Amino acid sequence: MCEADPVIAGIPLDVSVPPGPWLDADPDLMAQVCLNLLRKAATATRGASDTPQIGFTVQEMTQGGGRIEVSDMAWEFTPIAANM
């Protein structure tokens, strides 16, 4: 999916996602949320760094739900996170 998007293509992506399905959400909507976050990170880092990089982390929260964190290397390691 990311390789086909011209905004994200060519930027290294570091992915950390735990095994197993545990998020009860619409897969199409979650894909759109993740793609939007990745595109924002790609836009921020592409013009601000000679070596752009994006991080994508999913965590299961102990109190239930999950956390998606997308980080870019624009100025510092600046996470953009969505708690669910």
Beta strands, then each sheet from edge to edge (+ up, - down):
strand 1: 13-16
strand 2: 54-60
strand 3: 66-72
strand 4: 78-83
sheet 1: 1+ 2+ 3- 4+
end
